[in-house]
C-alpha cells in the first residue's frame, strides 16, 4: 500500500469520524444538560461537562410530572401505528409488485398525490372529519391519522423489496402445490424481513416524533403524546431546560431499544433466503 493510499484511507476515516461527532454532539449536549443542577446551568457558562452532576431533573420528571402518561401514550400510538401500517403496507406492496389490475397506475398516482400536500393544509379538514366521530382528543384518532399518512410511503417501500425477489421462487412453490397466499407467507415474507424491519423502524420513528397533529387534535394531558408533553416544561416566562432535556433522554430509551430489536431481525432477514448449492 503506497503513501497516497494510506493518506486517502486516513482522510476518509477522519471525515467519517467528524461526521459521527457532528451527528452525536446534540445527543451528548442533551445528556450533559439533563445531569446539570439548576444552580449550575447558567452560572458555569459553556462547559463540556458540569463540575457537579445531579439526577434531580430525572426524579422530578418521573415522579412529579405527567411524563409517564405522555410516555405511555406515545408507546401505544407509535407501536400500534407501526404494526398496522407494516401489515397493510406488506399486503398492498405485494399486490402492486405481483399483480396487474385495472386502475393500478391511477391508484399509484393517487397515493403519490397524497404525499404532495403540506400537512398544515390538512389539519382543519381532518379535525372536522374526526370531531363528529369522537376521535379528537383520543389515541385512536392519532393512530388513524398516522396510519393514513404513513401507508403510501410504506407501501412503496415494501413494493421495492418485493420487486427484488424473483417471481420464479413463487412459481416453484405453486408447482409443489402451494397457493398464492402460502407462497407469500412461506417464501416471500421471510425474504422481506429486512424490508419489514425498515418499514417498522420508519413508521415507529415518524409516529413517535410527530408533533403537528398531536398538538392540534389533542387538548388535554390524558391523551397527549411525548412531543406535546415537552411543551409542558415551557412556561410563560421561562423554560426548564434541565427537566426538558431529562425527558428527552428518557424518550430516547425506547427508540434505541426498538432499533436494537429491529437490527436483530435485519440480520436474520439477510440470511433467510440462503439455499444450499
N, C-alpha and C positions, 0 to 999 in steps of 0.2 A: 504494500500500500504506500503510494507516494505521499509527499507532504501536502500536495494540493487536495488529495482525497481526505487526508486526516483533517485538514483545515475545514473542508466543506462539511464533514461529519460533525465536527465540534461546533461549527456555526449553526448547523441545523438543530442540534440538541440544545444549544443556547437559546435559539429562537423559541423552541418548544417550552423550555423552562420559563422564559419570560412570559409567554402566553399563559402558562399554568399559574404563575404568580399573579398575573394581572386578573385572571378569572377568579381565583380563590381569595384574593385580598379582601373583597367586600364581606365574604363569609368570616374571615379572620377578624375583621373590624366589628362585625355583628357580635361575635363571641366576646371580644375584648370589652365592648361597651356593656354587655349583659352582666359581666362579673365585676364591673367597676362600681364602687359605692357612690351614692348620690353626692356625698361631700367632696368627691374627687373628680366627678365628671367634668367640671368646669375649672376647678382650682389648679389642676395639674397641667392643663393645656394639652397639646398634642404629644402623646407618648405611645410607643409601640405596645406597651403593656403597663397596667396600673401598678403603682407601688404597693397596693394592698388589694386583695381580692375579697369579694363578698358574694354570697348567693342569696342575698335578701330580695333581689328582684325576682328570682325564680320562686322563692317561697311566697311572695305576695301574689304572683301570677297564678300559682297553683291553688293557694288557699283562700285568697281574698278577692279574687276577680271572677268574672264569668268565662274565663278562658277555657276551662274544662268543657263547658257547654258548647262553645264555638268549635273546639277541637272535635268533639263527638259529632256535631252536625256536619263538619267538613268531611270526616271519615265516612259517614253514611252517604252523603251526596256524591263524593268523588268515587267511592267504591261501587255504589250502585250504578252510577253513570258509566264507569269503565267496563263493568261486566255486561250491562245491557248493550252498550254501543259495540263492544267487541263481538258479542254474539250476533247481533243484527248485521254488522259490517262483514262478518265472515260469510254469512249466508248470501247477502246481496253481492259481495265482491266475487264470490264463487259463481253466482248466476251471470254476472256481467262478463266474467272471464270465459265461461264454458258454453253459454247458450246464446243463440241469436233469436231474437223475438221482435215483433212489431213494436215500434216506438222506442227501441233500445237507445238509439243515439239522441232522441229527444229527451229521454229520461236523464241521460248523462249530462246533456246540456243544461237541463233544469237544475240538476244537482250542483253543477258548476256555477250557475247563476246565483244560487243561494249564498255562495261564498264571496260575492262581489259587493254586497251591501254593507255599509258601516253599521256596526252593532247599535250605535246610538240612535239611528233611524228607526230601529225595530223595538225599542224599549216600550214606547207608548202603545203600539198595536198589540204587542204581546201581553202587556198589563191588562189591556181592555179585553183580550180573549180569555185570560186566566181568571180575571176577577169574578165573572158570573159562575165559574166552575168551582169557586172556593179554593183555588190553587195559589193565590197570592199569600205571602207570609207563611209558607209551608215548604218543607223539604221536598215533598213530592213535586211541587211546581218547579223547583230548581232542577230536579232530576229530569223532568220532562223537557225543559228548555235546553239544558246542557246536552241531553241526548239528541234533540233535533238538530242542534248546531254542529255537533261533532260527527254525526253519522256520515255526511257526504265525504269529508276528507278521509275518515277511517275506511270507508268503502273503497275509495280509490287506492288507499294504502294496501288493503288486503288484496284487491284485484291485481296489483303489481306482483305480489308474492305468488298468487295463483297462476299468473301468466308465466312465471318462471318454472313451473312444474310441468314436465312433459305429459301430454294427454295420453301417450302410449301406456303409462302406468295404470290409468283408469281402464283403458280398453283391455289390457291384460287381465285386470281383476274381473271385468264383466265376462270375459271368455271363461273364467273359472267359476262363473255363476253368481257373482256379486251384483247387487242392484246399484243404481246411481248413488243412492244415499249411503250404502255400505262402502262403496269405493271412496266416497267423500270422507266418511268417518274413519275408515281404517287405513287408507292410503294417503289421501291428500292432506287431511288435517294434521297428522303427525309431522309431515314435512313442512308445514307452515307455522310451526311453533315459534320460530324467530319473528314472523310477521304478527302473530297473535301477541307475543310479548311486547313488541314495539308498539302495537296499537293500544294495548293496555296501558303501557307507560305514558304514551302521548295523551290519551284521554284522561287518565288519572291526574296527570300534571295540569292539564288545561282546566279541569273541574276544580282541582284543589286551589288554584291560584286565581280563579275568575272573580272579579270584583264588581263589574258594572251591573249585571243582572241581579247578583246577590244584594247589592246596595239598593236597587230600585224596587225589587219585588219583596224584600223582607223589611218589616217595620218594627220588629221587636227583637230582644236578645234571645228569646226562646228558640228562634229558628235561624239566627244569624250564623254565618259561617266564619271561618278564621280570618279571611281578608277584611271582612266587615268588622269583626271583633277588634282588629288592630286599631280601628278608629276610636275605640273607647278610651285609648290611652292618650288621646289628643283632647285637651280641654280648651276652654275659650281663651285662656291667657297663657297656657304653657303646654309643652309636650313632654311626657315622661319617657325619655329615650331609654332609660335603663330597663323599665318594665316592658316596653315595646320590643326591644332587642331580645330580652329573655323569652318573650312569647314567640318571637321569630325563630330562635334557636330550638325551642321545643317543637315548633311546627315542622322543622326540617327532619326530625327524627323519623316520623312515619314515611315520609317521602324517600329517605335514604334506605330504610328497611324494605320498602316496596321494590326499589330498584335492585337491591341485593337479591331479592326473591326472583325478580324478572331475569336477572343475569344468569341465575342457575338454569332456568328453562331455555334461555338463549343458547347456552352450551349444549343442552340436550337436543334442542331442535336442529342444531348444525350437524349432529351426528345421527339423527333419527333415520335419515334416508340412506344410510350406508348399506351396501349389499356386498355379499361375498362374491369374489370373482372365481 
